[in-house]
Amino acid sequence: MLTITRRLLLAGLALAACSNGHEAVDPIWGKQACESCRMLVSDPRYAAEFIDESGQRHFFDDIGCLDAYLSEHGGKPRAVWVRSGPRWIDAEAAHYASGAPSPMAYGYVVADFGALDFASVRRGAAAHRKDMSP
């Protein structure tokens, strides 16, 4: 008999497999590990997702973790999304605000009237990592 956790994992994998790769899918909230810091992706306000060149999905608990992963691994993602309320939106089209209590303290959140674009967030996240390094 399958446990509830295994059922949720299988359902999430099935959903991702059925996706056409052009739409974001939810991670298994509270069960899916962030690809960068390995914390669980549990707060949709700060979640991010991308599909790499091979078609594999990657989930993140903080927008800064997404930037850290992209900076470290390079490549050109097929698509990158962030959460805006109940839906996923294109990270490049989103507006951001800083100063949010994000999971890994990068401090960025999607905001309808935010003054920052994705490039600004990526520069800020890189500066944050540099400031935090020994």
Secondary structure, 3 states (H helix, E strand, C coil): CCCHHHHHHHHHHHHHHHCCCCCCCCCCCCCCECCCCCCECCCHHHCEEEECCCCCEEEECCHHHHHHHHHHHCCCCCEEEEEECCEEEECCCCCEECCCCCCCCCCCEECCCCCECHHHHHHHHHHHHHHHCC
